[in-house]
Amino acid sequence: MKQLIIITLLICSPLAQAELLTCDQKQTVCEARCKASSLISEQDSNTCKAQCLGERTACELEQGKESAGKLADQAKDASQSYMEKLKAFWKGLTDNL
């Protein structure tokens, strides 16, 4: 009985839409919503699950995009640091000649 209450609260709560959940967890909640709806036919249930999978794919693509952006920023910072060091080396080398 406790599990049913917890699942119901999780499915109906805004936490299910929160950014705290991983894409996998969001898909699990979505599929639980599909199962919880007893009025859905088998075909509608499959459609609902397919929609959950599509939402997970979109979620993972968005997370990948964010990760790629962070990595690009890190690479840019590293290359700027490298260029500054290279300039300082070149200046030190040419000043001593």
KOLMIMI-250765 format. One line per 5 residues: their letters; for each residue x, y, z of N, C-alpha, C. Coordinates in Angstrom, 2 decimals, m for minus. Example, Ala and Ser with C-alpha at 12.3 -4.5 7.8 and 13.67 -1.06 7.14 Angstrom:
<rs>
AS	13.19,m5.69,7.80,12.30,m4.50,7.80,13.20,m3.30,7.80; 12.85,m2.25,7.08,13.67,m1.06,7.14,12.90,0.03,7.87
</rs>
This chain:
<rs>
MKQLI	0.82,m1.19,0.00,0.00,0.00,0.00,0.87,1.25,0.00; 1.95,1.23,0.81,2.85,2.37,0.86,3.49,2.62,m0.50; 3.87,1.53,m1.18,4.50,1.66,m2.49,3.56,2.31,m3.49; 2.28,1.94,m3.43,1.30,2.51,m4.34,1.15,4.01,m4.09; 1.13,4.40,m2.84,1.02,5.82,m2.50,2.25,6.58,m2.97
IITLL	3.43,6.01,m2.76,4.68,6.66,m3.18,4.73,6.80,m4.70; 4.35,5.74,m5.40,4.36,5.79,m6.86,3.36,6.83,m7.36; 2.19,6.87,m6.76,1.17,7.84,m7.16,1.66,9.26,m6.93; 2.27,9.50,m5.77,2.79,10.84,m5.48,3.90,11.22,m6.45; 4.76,10.28,m6.75,5.86,10.56,m7.68,5.34,10.86,m9.08
ICSPL	4.37,10.11,m9.52,3.82,10.30,m10.86,3.11,11.65,m10.97; 2.38,12.01,m9.95,1.56,13.23,m10.00,2.31,14.49,m9.57; 3.44,14.33,m8.96,4.14,15.50,m8.42,4.93,16.23,m9.50; 5.20,17.52,m9.25,6.05,18.27,m10.17,7.49,17.76,m10.18; 7.85,16.98,m9.17,9.20,16.41,m9.12,9.48,15.57,m10.35
AQAEL	8.43,14.95,m10.88,8.61,14.12,m12.07,9.10,14.93,m13.25; 8.79,16.22,m13.29,9.22,17.09,m14.37,10.49,17.85,m14.01; 10.95,17.73,m12.78,12.09,18.51,m12.30,13.37,18.09,m13.00; 14.31,18.98,m12.98,15.61,18.72,m13.60,16.48,17.83,m12.71; 15.97,17.46,m11.55,16.73,16.61,m10.64,16.79,15.17,m11.12
LTCDQ	15.85,14.79,m11.96,15.79,13.43,m12.44,16.64,13.25,m13.69; 17.23,12.08,m13.81,17.98,11.76,m15.02,17.00,11.41,m16.13; 17.49,11.34,m17.33,16.63,10.99,m18.46,16.02,9.60,m18.27; 16.80,8.68,m17.74,16.31,7.33,m17.49,15.18,7.34,m16.46; 15.35,8.12,m15.40,14.33,8.20,m14.36,13.06,8.87,m14.89
KQTVC	13.23,9.89,m15.74,12.06,10.54,m16.33,11.29,9.56,m17.20; 12.01,8.70,m17.94,11.35,7.71,m18.78,10.60,6.71,m17.90; 11.19,6.30,m16.79,10.54,5.37,m15.89,9.24,5.96,m15.34; 9.29,7.22,m14.95,8.09,7.89,m14.44,7.04,7.99,m15.54; 7.46,8.33,m16.74,6.54,8.43,m17.87,5.86,7.09,m18.15
EARCK	6.65,6.02,m18.16,6.08,4.70,m18.40,5.17,4.26,m17.27; 5.48,4.69,m16.05,4.60,4.39,m14.91,3.26,5.10,m15.09; 3.31,6.30,m15.64,2.05,7.02,m15.94,1.24,6.23,m16.96; 1.93,5.69,m17.95,1.23,4.91,m18.97,0.55,3.70,m18.34; 1.27,3.00,m17.46,0.71,1.82,m16.81,m0.39,2.19,m15.83
ASSLI	m0.27,3.34,m15.18,m1.23,3.75,m14.16,m2.58,4.09,m14.77; m2.58,4.48,m16.01,m3.84,4.83,m16.66,m4.53,3.55,m17.11; m5.49,3.10,m16.34,m6.14,1.83,m16.63,m7.12,1.93,m17.80; m7.39,3.14,m18.28,m8.34,3.32,m19.38,m7.68,3.21,m20.74; m6.38,3.06,m20.75,m5.65,3.02,m22.02,m5.68,1.61,m22.60
SEQDS	m5.97,1.51,m23.86,m5.92,0.21,m24.53,m4.46,m0.18,m24.74; m4.25,m1.40,m25.17,m2.87,m1.88,m25.41,m2.17,m1.03,m26.47; m2.90,m0.67,m27.51,m2.31,0.16,m28.59,m1.97,1.54,m28.05; m2.88,2.12,m27.25,m2.61,3.44,m26.67,m1.45,3.37,m25.69; m1.35,2.24,m24.97,m0.24,2.06,m24.03,1.09,2.02,m24.77
NTCKA	1.12,1.32,m25.89,2.34,1.26,m26.70,2.70,2.63,m27.27; 1.69,3.37,m27.68,1.92,4.73,m28.19,2.47,5.61,m27.08; 1.91,5.48,m25.88,2.38,6.26,m24.73,3.83,5.93,m24.41; 4.16,4.64,m24.42,5.54,4.22,m24.13,6.51,4.71,m25.21; 6.05,4.71,m26.46,6.89,5.22,m27.55,7.14,6.72,m27.36
QCLGE	6.12,7.43,m26.90,6.28,8.86,m26.63,7.28,9.06,m25.49; 7.22,8.20,m24.47,8.18,8.28,m23.36,9.60,8.08,m23.87; 9.78,7.13,m24.78,11.10,6.88,m25.35,11.58,8.07,m26.16; 10.66,8.69,m26.90,11.01,9.89,m27.66,11.43,11.03,m26.75; 10.73,11.19,m25.64,11.09,12.24,m24.68,12.45,11.96,m24.05
RTACE	12.75,10.68,m23.80,14.06,10.34,m23.25,15.17,10.66,m24.25; 14.93,10.33,m25.50,15.91,10.62,m26.55,16.18,12.12,m26.63; 15.12,12.91,m26.60,15.27,14.36,m26.64,16.03,14.86,m25.42; 15.73,14.28,m24.26,16.41,14.65,m23.01,17.90,14.35,m23.11; 18.24,13.16,m23.60,19.65,12.78,m23.70,20.38,13.63,m24.74
LEQGK	19.71,13.99,m25.81,20.32,14.88,m26.80,20.61,16.25,m26.19; 19.68,16.75,m25.41,19.87,18.06,m24.77,21.03,18.00,m23.78; 21.10,16.92,m23.00,22.22,16.77,m22.07,23.54,16.65,m22.81; 23.55,15.95,m23.94,24.76,15.83,m24.74,25.18,17.18,m25.30; 24.21,17.96,m25.71,24.49,19.30,m26.23,25.12,20.17,m25.14
ESAGK	24.56,20.09,m23.93,25.12,20.88,m22.83,26.54,20.43,m22.49; 26.76,19.12,m22.47,28.10,18.60,m22.19,29.10,19.02,m23.26; 28.67,18.97,m24.52,29.56,19.38,m25.62,29.90,20.86,m25.50; 28.93,21.68,m25.11,29.18,23.11,m24.93,30.20,23.37,m23.83; 30.07,22.63,m22.72,31.02,22.79,m21.61,32.42,22.36,m22.04
LADQA	32.49,21.25,m22.78,33.80,20.78,m23.24,34.42,21.76,m24.23; 33.59,22.35,m25.08,34.10,23.34,m26.04,34.66,24.56,m25.31; 33.96,24.99,m24.27,34.44,26.12,m23.47,35.77,25.79,m22.79; 35.87,24.58,m22.26,37.12,24.16,m21.62,38.26,24.12,m22.64; 37.99,23.61,m23.83,39.02,23.54,m24.87,39.45,24.94,m25.29
KDASQ	38.49,25.84,m25.38,38.81,27.23,m25.75,39.70,27.87,m24.69; 39.35,27.68,m23.41,40.16,28.23,m22.33,41.56,27.64,m22.32; 41.65,26.32,m22.56,42.95,25.67,m22.57,43.80,26.16,m23.73; 43.19,26.36,m24.89,43.98,26.82,m26.04,44.44,28.26,m25.85; 43.59,29.10,m25.23,44.01,30.47,m24.96,45.17,30.49,m23.97
SYMEK	45.10,29.64,m22.96,46.19,29.55,m21.99,47.47,29.08,m22.67; 47.34,28.10,m23.56,48.50,27.59,m24.28,49.10,28.68,m25.16; 48.27,29.44,m25.83,48.76,30.51,m26.70,49.47,31.58,m25.89; 48.95,31.91,m24.72,49.61,32.90,m23.87,50.98,32.40,m23.42; 51.07,31.14,m23.08,52.35,30.56,m22.68,53.32,30.54,m23.85
LKAFW	52.80,30.21,m25.03,53.65,30.18,m26.22,54.17,31.57,m26.55; 53.32,32.59,m26.43,53.75,33.96,m26.67,54.82,34.39,m25.68; 54.62,34.03,m24.40,55.60,34.38,m23.37,56.93,33.68,m23.64; 56.87,32.41,m24.06,58.08,31.67,m24.39,58.80,32.33,m25.56; 58.04,32.65,m26.61,58.63,33.26,m27.79,59.24,34.61,m27.46
KGLTD	58.55,35.41,m26.64,59.07,36.71,m26.26,60.35,36.55,m25.45; 60.35,35.62,m24.51,61.56,35.36,m23.71,62.72,34.88,m24.56; 62.42,34.07,m25.54,63.45,33.54,m26.43,64.04,34.66,m27.30; 63.18,35.49,m27.86,63.66,36.55,m28.76,64.30,37.70,m27.99; 63.87,37.94,m26.77,64.48,39.02,m25.96,65.91,38.67,m25.56
NL	66.19,37.40,m25.41,67.52,36.96,m25.00,68.49,36.86,m26.16; 68.02,37.02,m27.36,68.92,36.90,m28.52,69.57,38.18,m28.82
</rs>
